[in-house]
Amino acid sequence: MRKEMDSALLLKLPKWAQEYIRTVEMQRDAAKQSLSYHTDNQTVSKIFIDDLVCTEKTPQHHRFYIQGRQVTFQVGEREIYCLLREDEECLDISCGFKTLLIEPRASNTLRIVGNSNGNRR
């Protein structure tokens, strides 16, 4: 892999060449980011999203993988954080400094309905 251009050498080039190199480097960085995003969505991980994506004829099931351990959900004005703790085989769910009200549901399901003072927002 090529070493980054020395800034002293870059300054010796004409202005048009300096701008061209900066433009090409920005395009390279954008291409790397796009490739990483695509690769991350295809690399199997323990966190993923299942979604129906509309194609030409019928919706198709697609799985998009997330490389990381935490997912954040925007619920109303709150952010709810879900952290996968692989060492303990559990999920930690929190809402920053606010307290969550959790409502047990049927069939091993729970619903996060709001903060502890009963507000649903």
N, CA, C and O atoms as a GROMACS GRO file, in nm:
protein
  484
    1MET      N    1   0.084  -0.118   0.000
    1MET     CA    2   0.000   0.000   0.000
    1MET      C    3   0.088   0.124   0.000
    1MET      O    4   0.192   0.129   0.067
    2ARG      N    5   0.046   0.223  -0.075
    2ARG     CA    6   0.123   0.345  -0.090
    2ARG      C    7   0.120   0.428   0.037
    2ARG      O    8   0.017   0.442   0.102
    3LYS      N    9   0.236   0.483   0.071
    3LYS     CA   10   0.247   0.575   0.183
    3LYS      C   11   0.184   0.708   0.145
    3LYS      O   12   0.187   0.747   0.028
    4GLU      N   13   0.127   0.778   0.242
    4GLU     CA   14   0.069   0.909   0.215
    4GLU      C   15   0.176   1.005   0.164
    4GLU      O   16   0.292   0.997   0.204
    5MET      N   17   0.135   1.094   0.075
    5MET     CA   18   0.230   1.189   0.018
    5MET      C   19   0.280   1.284   0.126
    5MET      O   20   0.203   1.334   0.208
    6ASP      N   21   0.409   1.308   0.126
    6ASP     CA   22   0.471   1.401   0.220
    6ASP      C   23   0.417   1.541   0.192
    6ASP      O   24   0.415   1.585   0.078
    7SER      N   25   0.374   1.611   0.297
    7SER     CA   26   0.315   1.743   0.278
    7SER      C   27   0.414   1.843   0.219
    7SER      O   28   0.374   1.934   0.147
    8ALA      N   29   0.545   1.827   0.248
    8ALA     CA   30   0.645   1.918   0.190
    8ALA      C   31   0.653   1.899   0.039
    8ALA      O   32   0.666   1.995  -0.036
    9LEU      N   33   0.644   1.773  -0.006
    9LEU     CA   34   0.645   1.746  -0.149
    9LEU      C   35   0.518   1.798  -0.216
    9LEU      O   36   0.522   1.851  -0.327
   10LEU      N   37   0.406   1.782  -0.147
   10LEU     CA   38   0.278   1.828  -0.201
   10LEU      C   39   0.280   1.980  -0.224
   10LEU      O   40   0.227   2.028  -0.324
   11LEU      N   41   0.339   2.053  -0.132
   11LEU     CA   42   0.343   2.199  -0.143
   11LEU      C   43   0.432   2.246  -0.258
   11LEU      O   44   0.416   2.359  -0.305
   12LYS      N   45   0.524   2.162  -0.304
   12LYS     CA   46   0.611   2.199  -0.416
   12LYS      C   47   0.541   2.185  -0.550
   12LYS      O   48   0.587   2.239  -0.650
   13LEU      N   49   0.430   2.113  -0.553
   13LEU     CA   50   0.356   2.093  -0.678
   13LEU      C   51   0.274   2.217  -0.712
   13LEU      O   52   0.243   2.298  -0.624
   14PRO      N   53   0.238   2.233  -0.840
   14PRO     CA   54   0.150   2.344  -0.877
   14PRO      C   55   0.014   2.328  -0.808
   14PRO      O   56  -0.025   2.218  -0.770
   15LYS      N   57  -0.057   2.440  -0.791
   15LYS     CA   58  -0.187   2.440  -0.722
   15LYS      C   59  -0.285   2.343  -0.785
   15LYS      O   60  -0.356   2.272  -0.713
   16TRP      N   61  -0.292   2.337  -0.918
   16TRP     CA   62  -0.387   2.248  -0.984
   16TRP      C   63  -0.356   2.102  -0.949
   16TRP      O   64  -0.448   2.022  -0.934
   17ALA      N   65  -0.228   2.066  -0.938
   17ALA     CA   66  -0.189   1.929  -0.903
   17ALA      C   67  -0.225   1.898  -0.758
   17ALA      O   68  -0.270   1.789  -0.726
   18GLN      N   69  -0.204   1.997  -0.670
   18GLN     CA   70  -0.241   1.978  -0.529
   18GLN      C   71  -0.391   1.953  -0.516
   18GLN      O   72  -0.434   1.863  -0.444
   19GLU      N   73  -0.470   2.032  -0.585
   19GLU     CA   74  -0.616   2.016  -0.581
   19GLU      C   75  -0.658   1.881  -0.640
   19GLU      O   76  -0.746   1.814  -0.587
   20TYR      N   77  -0.594   1.842  -0.749
   20TYR     CA   78  -0.626   1.714  -0.812
   20TYR      C   79  -0.597   1.598  -0.716
   20TYR      O   80  -0.677   1.506  -0.703
   21ILE      N   81  -0.483   1.603  -0.649
   21ILE     CA   82  -0.445   1.497  -0.553
   21ILE      C   83  -0.545   1.493  -0.438
   21ILE      O   84  -0.586   1.386  -0.395
   22ARG      N   85  -0.583   1.609  -0.387
   22ARG     CA   86  -0.682   1.613  -0.277
   22ARG      C   87  -0.817   1.556  -0.322
   22ARG      O   88  -0.882   1.483  -0.248
   23THR      N   89  -0.857   1.589  -0.444
   23THR     CA   90  -0.984   1.537  -0.497
   23THR      C   91  -0.979   1.386  -0.512
   23THR      O   92  -1.072   1.316  -0.472
   24VAL      N   93  -0.870   1.334  -0.567
   24VAL     CA   94  -0.856   1.189  -0.585
   24VAL      C   95  -0.851   1.119  -0.449
   24VAL      O   96  -0.909   1.011  -0.434
   25GLU      N   97  -0.785   1.178  -0.351
   25GLU     CA   98  -0.779   1.119  -0.217
   25GLU      C   99  -0.918   1.116  -0.152
   25GLU      O  100  -0.952   1.019  -0.085
   26MET      N  101  -0.997   1.223  -0.172
   26MET     CA  102  -1.133   1.224  -0.118
   26MET      C  103  -1.220   1.117  -0.185
   26MET      O  104  -1.298   1.049  -0.119
   27GLN      N  105  -1.204   1.102  -0.316
   27GLN     CA  106  -1.279   0.998  -0.388
   27GLN      C  107  -1.238   0.859  -0.340
   27GLN      O  108  -1.322   0.772  -0.323
   28ARG      N  109  -1.108   0.840  -0.318
   28ARG     CA  110  -1.058   0.712  -0.267
   28ARG      C  111  -1.118   0.682  -0.130
   28ARG      O  112  -1.165   0.571  -0.104
   29ASP      N  113  -1.117   0.782  -0.041
   29ASP     CA  114  -1.171   0.763   0.093
   29ASP      C  115  -1.321   0.732   0.090
   29ASP      O  116  -1.368   0.648   0.166
   30ALA      N  117  -1.395   0.799   0.001
   30ALA     CA  118  -1.538   0.772  -0.012
   30ALA      C  119  -1.562   0.630  -0.064
   30ALA      O  120  -1.654   0.562  -0.020
   31ALA      N  121  -1.479   0.585  -0.159
   31ALA     CA  122  -1.492   0.449  -0.213
   31ALA      C  123  -1.461   0.346  -0.105
   31ALA      O  124  -1.529   0.244  -0.096
   32LYS      N  125  -1.359   0.372  -0.023
   32LYS     CA  126  -1.325   0.281   0.087
   32LYS      C  127  -1.441   0.270   0.186
   32LYS      O  128  -1.476   0.161   0.232
   33GLN      N  129  -1.500   0.386   0.218
   33GLN     CA  130  -1.612   0.388   0.313
   33GLN      C  131  -1.732   0.311   0.257
   33GLN      O  132  -1.797   0.236   0.329
   34SER      N  133  -1.760   0.331   0.130
   34SER     CA  134  -1.871   0.261   0.066
   34SER      C  135  -1.847   0.111   0.063
   34SER      O  136  -1.938   0.032   0.089
   35LEU      N  137  -1.726   0.070   0.031
   35LEU     CA  138  -1.691  -0.072   0.029
   35LEU      C  139  -1.702  -0.132   0.168
   35LEU      O  140  -1.754  -0.242   0.184
   36SER      N  141  -1.654  -0.061   0.268
   36SER     CA  142  -1.664  -0.111   0.407
   36SER      C  143  -1.808  -0.128   0.448
   36SER      O  144  -1.844  -0.228   0.511
   37TYR      N  145  -1.893  -0.031   0.412
   37TYR     CA  146  -2.035  -0.040   0.446
   37TYR      C  147  -2.098  -0.162   0.382
   37TYR      O  148  -2.170  -0.237   0.448
   38HIS      N  149  -2.071  -0.183   0.254
   38HIS     CA  150  -2.125  -0.298   0.183
   38HIS      C  151  -2.073  -0.429   0.244
   38HIS      O  152  -2.150  -0.522   0.266
   39THR      N  153  -1.944  -0.435   0.269
   39THR     CA  154  -1.884  -0.556   0.326
   39THR      C  155  -1.940  -0.585   0.465
   39THR      O  156  -1.970  -0.700   0.498
   40ASP      N  157  -1.955  -0.480   0.547
   40ASP     CA  158  -2.010  -0.499   0.681
   40ASP      C  159  -2.151  -0.555   0.676
   40ASP      O  160  -2.188  -0.638   0.759
   41ASN      N  161  -2.232  -0.510   0.579
   41ASN     CA  162  -2.368  -0.560   0.567
   41ASN      C  163  -2.372  -0.706   0.524
   41ASN      O  164  -2.474  -0.773   0.543
   42GLN      N  165  -2.264  -0.756   0.466
   42GLN     CA  166  -2.259  -0.894   0.417
   42GLN      C  167  -2.183  -0.987   0.511
   42GLN      O  168  -2.195  -1.109   0.499
   43THR      N  169  -2.105  -0.932   0.605
   43THR     CA  170  -2.026  -1.013   0.696
   43THR      C  171  -2.112  -1.054   0.814
   43THR      O  172  -2.166  -0.970   0.885
   44VAL      N  173  -2.126  -1.183   0.834
   44VAL     CA  174  -2.213  -1.236   0.939
   44VAL      C  175  -2.166  -1.186   1.076
   44VAL      O  176  -2.047  -1.189   1.106
   45SER      N  177  -2.262  -1.141   1.157
   45SER     CA  178  -2.235  -1.099   1.294
   45SER      C  179  -2.355  -1.136   1.380
   45SER      O  180  -2.456  -1.185   1.329
   46LYS      N  181  -2.344  -1.114   1.510
   46LYS     CA  182  -2.452  -1.151   1.601
   46LYS      C  183  -2.564  -1.047   1.606
   46LYS      O  184  -2.669  -1.072   1.665
   47ILE      N  185  -2.542  -0.930   1.545
   47ILE     CA  186  -2.645  -0.827   1.540
   47ILE      C  187  -2.682  -0.805   1.394
   47ILE      O  188  -2.596  -0.780   1.310
   48PHE      N  189  -2.811  -0.814   1.365
   48PHE     CA  190  -2.855  -0.798   1.227
   48PHE      C  191  -2.998  -0.747   1.223
   48PHE      O  192  -3.070  -0.750   1.323
   49ILE      N  193  -3.037  -0.700   1.105
   49ILE     CA  194  -3.172  -0.650   1.081
   49ILE      C  195  -3.231  -0.735   0.969
   49ILE      O  196  -3.169  -0.752   0.864
   50ASP      N  197  -3.350  -0.787   0.991
   50ASP     CA  198  -3.423  -0.856   0.885
   50ASP      C  199  -3.525  -0.758   0.830
   50ASP      O  200  -3.598  -0.694   0.906
   51ASP      N  201  -3.530  -0.747   0.700
   51ASP     CA  202  -3.620  -0.650   0.639
   51ASP      C  203  -3.673  -0.704   0.507
   51ASP      O  204  -3.609  -0.788   0.443
   52LEU      N  205  -3.789  -0.656   0.466
   52LEU     CA  206  -3.842  -0.686   0.334
   52LEU      C  207  -3.806  -0.569   0.244
   52LEU      O  208  -3.841  -0.454   0.272
   53VAL      N  209  -3.737  -0.599   0.136
   53VAL     CA  210  -3.695  -0.496   0.042
   53VAL      C  211  -3.770  -0.516  -0.088
   53VAL      O  212  -3.769  -0.626  -0.144
   54CYS      N  213  -3.837  -0.411  -0.135
   54CYS     CA  214  -3.914  -0.421  -0.258
   54CYS      C  215  -3.820  -0.420  -0.378
   54CYS      O  216  -3.736  -0.332  -0.394
   55THR      N  217  -3.836  -0.522  -0.461
   55THR     CA  218  -3.759  -0.530  -0.584
   55THR      C  219  -3.854  -0.511  -0.701
   55THR      O  220  -3.962  -0.454  -0.684
   56GLU      N  221  -3.817  -0.557  -0.817
   56GLU     CA  222  -3.899  -0.536  -0.936
   56GLU      C  223  -4.039  -0.595  -0.923
   56GLU      O  224  -4.136  -0.531  -0.964
   57LYS      N  225  -4.051  -0.716  -0.868
   57LYS     CA  226  -4.181  -0.782  -0.865
   57LYS      C  227  -4.239  -0.796  -0.724
   57LYS      O  228  -4.347  -0.745  -0.697
   58THR      N  229  -4.168  -0.864  -0.637
   58THR     CA  230  -4.222  -0.891  -0.504
   58THR      C  231  -4.119  -0.852  -0.398
   58THR      O  232  -3.999  -0.848  -0.425
   59PRO      N  233  -4.168  -0.825  -0.276
   59PRO     CA  234  -4.073  -0.796  -0.168
   59PRO      C  235  -3.984  -0.919  -0.141
   59PRO      O  236  -4.031  -1.033  -0.141
   60GLN      N  237  -3.858  -0.893  -0.119
   60GLN     CA  238  -3.762  -0.999  -0.091
   60GLN      C  239  -3.707  -0.983   0.050
   60GLN      O  240  -3.683  -0.871   0.096
   61HIS      N  241  -3.688  -1.094   0.119
   61HIS     CA  242  -3.630  -1.092   0.253
   61HIS      C  243  -3.480  -1.067   0.242
   61HIS      O  244  -3.410  -1.136   0.167
   62HIS      N  245  -3.430  -0.969   0.317
   62HIS     CA  246  -3.287  -0.938   0.319
   62HIS      C  247  -3.242  -0.925   0.463
   62HIS      O  248  -3.315  -0.874   0.548
   63ARG      N  249  -3.123  -0.972   0.490
   63ARG     CA  250  -3.063  -0.960   0.622
   63ARG      C  251  -2.941  -0.869   0.610
   63ARG      O  252  -2.853  -0.892   0.528
   64PHE      N  253  -2.939  -0.764   0.692
   64PHE     CA  254  -2.829  -0.669   0.694
   64PHE      C  255  -2.758  -0.684   0.828
   64PHE      O  256  -2.820  -0.673   0.934
   65TYR      N  257  -2.629  -0.708   0.825
   65TYR     CA  258  -2.552  -0.730   0.947
   65TYR      C  259  -2.493  -0.599   0.998
   65TYR      O  260  -2.459  -0.510   0.920
   66ILE      N  261  -2.482  -0.589   1.129
   66ILE     CA  262  -2.424  -0.472   1.195
   66ILE      C  263  -2.298  -0.518   1.266
   66ILE      O  264  -2.302  -0.610   1.348
   67GLN      N  265  -2.188  -0.454   1.236
   67GLN     CA  266  -2.062  -0.488   1.300
   67GLN      C  267  -2.046  -0.401   1.424
   67GLN      O  268  -2.016  -0.282   1.413
   68GLY      N  269  -2.067  -0.458   1.537
   68GLY     CA  270  -2.058  -0.382   1.662
   68GLY      C  271  -2.126  -0.459   1.772
   68GLY      O  272  -2.165  -0.575   1.753
   69ARG      N  273  -2.141  -0.394   1.886
   69ARG     CA  274  -2.205  -0.459   2.001
   69ARG      C  275  -2.324  -0.380   2.053
   69ARG      O  276  -2.397  -0.429   2.138
   70GLN      N  277  -2.345  -0.256   2.004
   70GLN     CA  278  -2.454  -0.175   2.056
   70GLN      C  279  -2.541  -0.122   1.944
   70GLN      O  280  -2.491  -0.082   1.838
   71VAL      N  281  -2.671  -0.123   1.968
   71VAL     CA  282  -2.769  -0.067   1.875
   71VAL      C  283  -2.848   0.038   1.951
   71VAL      O  284  -2.885   0.017   2.067
   72THR      N  285  -2.873   0.151   1.888
   72THR     CA  286  -2.950   0.258   1.949
   72THR      C  287  -3.081   0.276   1.873
   72THR      O  288  -3.082   0.283   1.750
   73PHE      N  289  -3.191   0.282   1.947
   73PHE     CA  290  -3.323   0.304   1.889
   73PHE      C  291  -3.371   0.443   1.928
   73PHE      O  292  -3.360   0.481   2.045
   74GLN      N  293  -3.423   0.518   1.833
   74GLN     CA  294  -3.483   0.648   1.860
   74GLN      C  295  -3.631   0.623   1.881
   74GLN      O  296  -3.702   0.586   1.787
   75VAL      N  297  -3.680   0.642   2.004
   75VAL     CA  298  -3.821   0.621   2.037
   75VAL      C  299  -3.874   0.754   2.088
   75VAL      O  300  -3.845   0.795   2.200
   76GLY      N  301  -3.953   0.821   2.005
   76GLY     CA  302  -3.998   0.956   2.041
   76GLY      C  303  -3.877   1.046   2.051
   76GLY      O  304  -3.799   1.059   1.957
   77GLU      N  305  -3.862   1.110   2.168
   77GLU     CA  306  -3.748   1.197   2.190
   77GLU      C  307  -3.633   1.126   2.262
   77GLU      O  308  -3.528   1.185   2.285
   78ARG      N  309  -3.654   1.000   2.298
   78ARG     CA  310  -3.554   0.926   2.376
   78ARG      C  311  -3.470   0.836   2.286
   78ARG      O  312  -3.514   0.793   2.179
   79GLU      N  313  -3.350   0.808   2.332
   79GLU     CA  314  -3.266   0.709   2.269
   79GLU      C  315  -3.255   0.591   2.365
   79GLU      O  316  -3.220   0.608   2.482
   80ILE      N  317  -3.284   0.472   2.314
   80ILE     CA  318  -3.275   0.351   2.395
   80ILE      C  319  -3.159   0.269   2.341
   80ILE      O  320  -3.151   0.239   2.222
   81TYR      N  321  -3.069   0.233   2.432
   81TYR     CA  322  -2.946   0.163   2.395
   81TYR      C  323  -2.957   0.016   2.431
   81TYR      O  324  -2.995  -0.019   2.543
   82CYS      N  325  -2.923  -0.070   2.336
   82CYS     CA  326  -2.918  -0.214   2.360
   82CYS      C  327  -2.775  -0.259   2.336
   82CYS      O  328  -2.723  -0.247   2.226
   83LEU      N  329  -2.713  -0.311   2.441
   83LEU     CA  330  -2.574  -0.353   2.436
   83LEU      C  331  -2.566  -0.504   2.450
   83LEU      O  332  -2.614  -0.559   2.549
   84LEU      N  333  -2.506  -0.571   2.352
   84LEU     CA  334  -2.487  -0.715   2.356
   84LEU      C  335  -2.363  -0.747   2.439
   84LEU      O  336  -2.252  -0.706   2.404
   85ARG      N  337  -2.381  -0.819   2.548
   85ARG     CA  338  -2.269  -0.862   2.632
   85ARG      C  339  -2.247  -1.011   2.606
   85ARG      O  340  -2.309  -1.097   2.668
   86GLU      N  341  -2.156  -1.037   2.513
   86GLU     CA  342  -2.131  -1.176   2.473
   86GLU      C  343  -2.074  -1.260   2.586
   86GLU      O  344  -2.105  -1.378   2.597
   87ASP      N  345  -1.988  -1.199   2.670
   87ASP     CA  346  -1.926  -1.274   2.778
   87ASP      C  347  -2.028  -1.323   2.880
   87ASP      O  348  -2.009  -1.428   2.940
   88GLU      N  349  -2.136  -1.247   2.898
   88GLU     CA  350  -2.240  -1.286   2.992
   88GLU      C  351  -2.364  -1.340   2.923
   88GLU      O  352  -2.460  -1.380   2.989
   89GLU      N  353  -2.365  -1.343   2.790
   89GLU     CA  354  -2.476  -1.388   2.708
   89GLU      C  355  -2.606  -1.320   2.749
   89GLU      O  356  -2.705  -1.386   2.783
   90CYS      N  357  -2.604  -1.185   2.744
   90CYS     CA  358  -2.724  -1.109   2.781
   90CYS      C  359  -2.725  -0.976   2.706
   90CYS      O  360  -2.627  -0.939   2.641
   91LEU      N  361  -2.837  -0.905   2.717
   91LEU     CA  362  -2.852  -0.770   2.663
   91LEU      C  363  -2.870  -0.673   2.778
   91LEU      O  364  -2.947  -0.699   2.870
   92ASP      N  365  -2.799  -0.562   2.774
   92ASP     CA  366  -2.823  -0.451   2.866
   92ASP      C  367  -2.901  -0.346   2.789
   92ASP      O  368  -2.858  -0.301   2.682
   93ILE      N  369  -3.017  -0.306   2.843
   93ILE     CA  370  -3.101  -0.207   2.779
   93ILE      C  371  -3.109  -0.086   2.872
   93ILE      O  372  -3.141  -0.100   2.990
   94SER      N  373  -3.078   0.032   2.818
   94SER     CA  374  -3.080   0.152   2.901
   94SER      C  375  -3.128   0.271   2.819
   94SER      O  376  -3.142   0.264   2.697
   95CYS      N  377  -3.153   0.381   2.891
   95CYS     CA  378  -3.201   0.503   2.827
   95CYS      C  379  -3.126   0.621   2.886
   95CYS      O  380  -3.188   0.717   2.932
   96GLY      N  381  -2.994   0.615   2.883
   96GLY     CA  382  -2.914   0.725   2.938
   96GLY      C  383  -2.941   0.743   3.085
   96GLY      O  384  -2.935   0.647   3.162
   97PHE      N  385  -2.972   0.867   3.125
   97PHE     CA  386  -2.997   0.897   3.266
   97PHE      C  387  -3.143   0.879   3.305
   97PHE      O  388  -3.177   0.891   3.422
   98LYS      N  389  -3.230   0.850   3.207
   98LYS     CA  390  -3.372   0.834   3.235
   98LYS      C  391  -3.400   0.690   3.276
   98LYS      O  392  -3.325   0.598   3.242
   99THR      N  393  -3.510   0.671   3.348
   99THR     CA  394  -3.552   0.538   3.390
   99THR      C  395  -3.657   0.488   3.292
   99THR      O  396  -3.744   0.564   3.249
  100LEU      N  397  -3.649   0.361   3.258
  100LEU     CA  398  -3.745   0.301   3.166
  100LEU      C  399  -3.854   0.229   3.242
  100LEU      O  400  -3.829   0.170   3.347
  101LEU      N  401  -3.976   0.233   3.190
  101LEU     CA  402  -4.086   0.155   3.243
  101LEU      C  403  -4.103   0.036   3.151
  101LEU      O  404  -4.130   0.052   3.032
  102ILE      N  405  -4.087  -0.083   3.206
  102ILE     CA  406  -4.092  -0.205   3.125
  102ILE      C  407  -4.219  -0.282   3.160
  102ILE      O  408  -4.246  -0.310   3.276
  103GLU      N  409  -4.294  -0.316   3.056
  103GLU     CA  410  -4.422  -0.385   3.072
  103GLU      C  411  -4.406  -0.528   3.022
  103GLU      O  412  -4.388  -0.550   2.902
  104PRO      N  413  -4.414  -0.628   3.112
  104PRO     CA  414  -4.406  -0.768   3.066
  104PRO      C  415  -4.525  -0.801   2.976
  104PRO      O  416  -4.636  -0.754   2.999
  105ARG      N  417  -4.501  -0.882   2.876
  105ARG     CA  418  -4.605  -0.923   2.782
  105ARG      C  419  -4.609  -1.075   2.778
  105ARG      O  420  -4.531  -1.142   2.847
  106ALA      N  421  -4.698  -1.130   2.699
  106ALA     CA  422  -4.708  -1.274   2.685
  106ALA      C  423  -4.592  -1.329   2.602
  106ALA      O  424  -4.527  -1.255   2.528
  107SER      N  425  -4.568  -1.456   2.615
  107SER     CA  426  -4.470  -1.529   2.534
  107SER      C  427  -4.329  -1.470   2.541
  107SER      O  428  -4.267  -1.445   2.438
  108ASN      N  429  -4.279  -1.450   2.662
  108ASN     CA  430  -4.142  -1.402   2.681
  108ASN      C  431  -4.114  -1.272   2.608
  108ASN      O  432  -4.006  -1.256   2.551
  109THR      N  433  -4.208  -1.180   2.609
  109THR     CA  434  -4.193  -1.052   2.542
  109THR      C  435  -4.208  -0.941   2.645
  109THR      O  436  -4.280  -0.956   2.743
  110LEU      N  437  -4.139  -0.830   2.622
  110LEU     CA  438  -4.158  -0.714   2.707
  110LEU      C  439  -4.168  -0.590   2.618
  110LEU      O  440  -4.123  -0.589   2.504
  111ARG      N  441  -4.229  -0.488   2.674
  111ARG     CA  442  -4.247  -0.363   2.600
  111ARG      C  443  -4.190  -0.250   2.686
  111ARG      O  444  -4.220  -0.241   2.805
  112ILE      N  445  -4.110  -0.164   2.624
  112ILE     CA  446  -4.060  -0.046   2.692
  112ILE      C  447  -4.159   0.065   2.659
  112ILE      O  448  -4.170   0.107   2.544
  113VAL      N  449  -4.232   0.114   2.763
  113VAL     CA  450  -4.343   0.205   2.738
  113VAL      C  451  -4.313   0.350   2.774
  113VAL      O  452  -4.388   0.437   2.732
  114GLY      N  453  -4.211   0.378   2.846
  114GLY     CA  454  -4.180   0.518   2.879
  114GLY      C  455  -4.092   0.527   3.001
  114GLY      O  456  -4.035   0.427   3.044
  115ASN      N  457  -4.081   0.645   3.056
  115ASN     CA  458  -4.000   0.660   3.174
  115ASN      C  459  -4.079   0.629   3.300
  115ASN      O  460  -4.199   0.600   3.292
  116SER      N  461  -4.016   0.634   3.415
  116SER     CA  462  -4.077   0.586   3.539
  116SER      C  463  -4.192   0.671   3.589
  116SER      O  464  -4.268   0.624   3.673
  117ASN      N  465  -4.209   0.792   3.542
  117ASN     CA  466  -4.321   0.874   3.591
  117ASN      C  467  -4.448   0.852   3.512
  117ASN      O  468  -4.546   0.925   3.528
  118GLY      N  469  -4.449   0.750   3.425
  118GLY     CA  470  -4.570   0.712   3.353
  118GLY      C  471  -4.586   0.778   3.219
  118GLY      O  472  -4.677   0.742   3.144
  119ASN      N  473  -4.502   0.874   3.186
  119ASN     CA  474  -4.512   0.937   3.054
  119ASN      C  475  -4.471   0.839   2.946
  119ASN      O  476  -4.377   0.762   2.963
  120ARG      N  477  -4.541   0.843   2.839
  120ARG     CA  478  -4.508   0.755   2.728
  120ARG      C  479  -4.415   0.823   2.629
  120ARG      O  480  -4.389   0.767   2.523
  121ARG      N  481  -4.364   0.939   2.660
  121ARG     CA  482  -4.269   1.007   2.572
  121ARG      C  483  -4.151   1.049   2.648
  121ARG      O  484  -4.060   1.108   2.591
   0.00000   0.00000   0.00000
